Amino acid sequence: MSKAVYQLEPLTCPSCIKKIETTLSKTTGVESVKVLFNSSKVKTEFDESTIEASEIKETIQKLGYPVLSSKLS
């Protein structure tokens, strides 16, 4: 299991959190998603044999949230 944290531009509304969490939690290979509103970070845990960190980043960007940086662990 891999973990990745994505730094986004400042989030402006709680519905943004729900949109990101709902979309990513339905994505195959993503085990857990947690959006931190105050720090505008998305923490994910995923199965790298099913999905890559770059694909998660693309999904977030397609929702309309620019990803400033990402950190894998």
C-alpha positions in Angstrom: 0.0 0.0 0.0 1.3 3.4 -1.0 0.5 6.9 0.4 0.5 10.2 -1.4 -0.2 13.8 -0.2 -1.2 16.4 -2.8 -0.9 20.1 -2.0 -3.7 22.1 -3.6 -4.5 25.8 -4.0 -6.5 27.0 -1.0 -9.9 25.4 -0.8 -12.8 27.7 -0.4 -15.8 25.6 0.5 -16.7 22.4 2.3 -18.5 21.1 -0.8 -15.0 21.0 -2.5 -13.9 18.4 0.1 -17.0 16.2 -0.5 -16.5 16.4 -4.3 -12.8 15.3 -4.1 -13.4 12.6 -1.4 -16.4 11.1 -3.1 -14.8 11.0 -6.6 -11.5 9.5 -5.3 -13.1 7.0 -3.0 -15.0 5.6 -6.0 -11.8 5.2 -8.0 -10.5 1.7 -8.3 -7.3 1.1 -6.3 -7.8 4.0 -3.9 -8.2 2.7 -0.4 -8.7 5.9 1.6 -9.0 9.6 1.0 -8.9 12.5 3.5 -9.1 16.1 2.5 -7.6 18.6 5.0 -9.5 21.8 4.5 -7.3 24.2 6.5 -4.0 23.1 4.9 -5.6 22.3 1.4 -4.1 18.9 1.3 -5.4 15.6 0.0 -4.1 12.5 1.8 -4.6 9.2 -0.1 -3.7 5.6 0.5 -3.8 3.5 -2.7 -2.7 0.2 -4.2 0.0 1.0 -6.7 -0.5 -2.2 -8.6 -3.9 -0.9 -9.6 -3.5 2.9 -9.8 -0.5 5.3 -10.0 -0.1 8.5 -8.0 -0.1 10.5 -11.2 -3.5 9.2 -12.1 -4.9 10.3 -8.8 -3.3 13.8 -9.4 -5.0 13.9 -12.9 -8.3 13.0 -11.3 -8.0 15.9 -8.8 -7.1 18.3 -11.6 -10.0 17.2 -13.8 -12.3 18.1 -10.9 -10.9 21.7 -11.2 -8.4 21.8 -8.4 -4.8 22.6 -9.5 -2.2 20.4 -7.7 0.8 22.5 -6.6 2.9 19.6 -5.4 2.7 15.9 -4.4 4.7 13.8 -2.1 4.8 10.0 -2.2 5.7 7.7 0.8 
